[in-house]
Amino acid sequence: MTHLAHQLAFEQRIFWRSREAAVFIFIFPLMLYALLSSVYSDEINGVPAADFLLAGLFGYGAANTAFGGLAITLVIRREAGILKRLRSTPLPPWTYIAAVLLSTLLVFALQAAALLVLGSVAFGASMPANWLGFAGAIVLGVACFAGLGVGAVALIRSAEGVSAVVNVILLPMAFLSGSFGPTREFPAFLQAIADVLPLTYFLDIVNGVYLEGESLFADPKALGIVAAWGIAGLTVALRRFTWMPRER
Amino acid sequence: MRISSPTVSHAIVVRDLRKSYDGVEALRGISFEVGTGEVFGLLGPNGAGKTTTVEILEGYRSRDEGQVSVLGHDPGSHAPRALRERIGVVLQHTELTPVLTVREIHRLFAGYYAHPRDVDEVIEVVGLGEKRDARVKTLSGGQKRRLDLGVALVGDPDLVFLDEPTTGFDPTARRSAWEMIRALRSLGKTILLTTHYLDEAQQLADRVAVIRAGAIIGLGTPAELIGDTRRTEIRYRKDREQIVIETDDPTRILNELTSQALAAGQELSHLEVRRPTLEDVYLELVGDEKRA
């Protein structure tokens, strides 16, 4: 337990001190929200644009923090030998992983709070209709996308390309899933792709708890698909994850 | 797996250790022991199997065959925690978190151990006192290696692995690293050191294993290894020509030479009698064709 608190404290210090990561992970989704909310002023899909986009950027933020941020951090650490070096210390591997995940959760929880403050103060967005469900969605989103993130770590070979690879996946996914605006007018083949993406279903759940005050478990199908993606990522990680740098 | 007779005085016992990568034999059955408090050098050219050996002992790589005991534990494919509490590791190519300061990195690692040393004391020992509050990314290459060493020592280990600790150092930095390693030895730490610098092995190691192509081809104290070849070199110049005589019988040859010279009233200019250094022995063992 003291090991976990110790590592978590350092993970937080490292995150906030790594300026590029802090900007890309923490500031960027807030920035996108401010930009998009300034462009869309009416309603989207029958709800105020500020609310629609808040849910959308919440979903993008979860994926960006837990999938993008985690994958980039861990691949860079692995290739730099930081993970390898840790492996010969008494720190239990699962404690390390738990600390990294908790740190990710903390960052995203703060981001979600910042998003609510920014949305309500600057764009008149609503507060969550179901606070408990909203908090649950933070945990669910981090869990699902962190699973995919560690799966990606196991598949990405080099630190050089990791940022590009992550964003090539992340940005189109967010666009197709409706994080940045309505998707009703999309051609059928794009909607067909969106229909399998985890973020699409995660956004359904977020909209449910945030706007309609539904329970986190109101849509078992969406919940199941989100969980399945997370578990798929985790399965890849359990089979392929390595603490050692790849090409040395 | 128990090793037949691990004595308390052995920090490391390796018996017939074998390892292949994709069918290529990296280690072809090597055996050695390292006594408690000993500085043991693994010496060999790049690709000889030094790092593979050390990484098996550190618990980074699994072995194919053979027996290994490190402080009474089997490191397997991940060293048990009780063993990890007692070893310090300096790896060849690893970095440390760039945004943390020297002191923070030491504190981070100190937090992993049950009985860490005082962080500030360790920072002084490795000579980074003035860089205490500098971020890791601002350190020079030599300072980063000192940091690696500091981090390896912060858990107060009984056994320290140093994989090519001075590669890339300038001569001054190497001397000070050697001083640090000697200081560790005087604290009673057992040290397993790999190097491809012969002078380093000769300076630091109580015993040396020369390893080539996955096999140990020489094992003993530097003096023993040198003593194994009894050859002595006698050099002098005659008519501006360098004469080199290699002999197992230097007393007689030298006597003959000096008698002749005295009788002829000549000077044996640039007369030199030298015993082979570890370098000569090493090059002979390794069979380097670059040898002059």
Interface residues (C-beta under 8 A of the other chain):
Chain A: T2 H3 H6 Q7 F10 R13 I14 R17 S18 A80 G81 I82 K84 R85 R87 S88 T89 P90 L91 P92 M244 P245 R248
Chain B: E58 G59 Y60 H78 A79 R81 R84 E85 I87 V89 L91 H93 T94 E95 L96 T97 V99 L100 E104 L108 F109 G111 Y112 Y113 A114 V151 G155
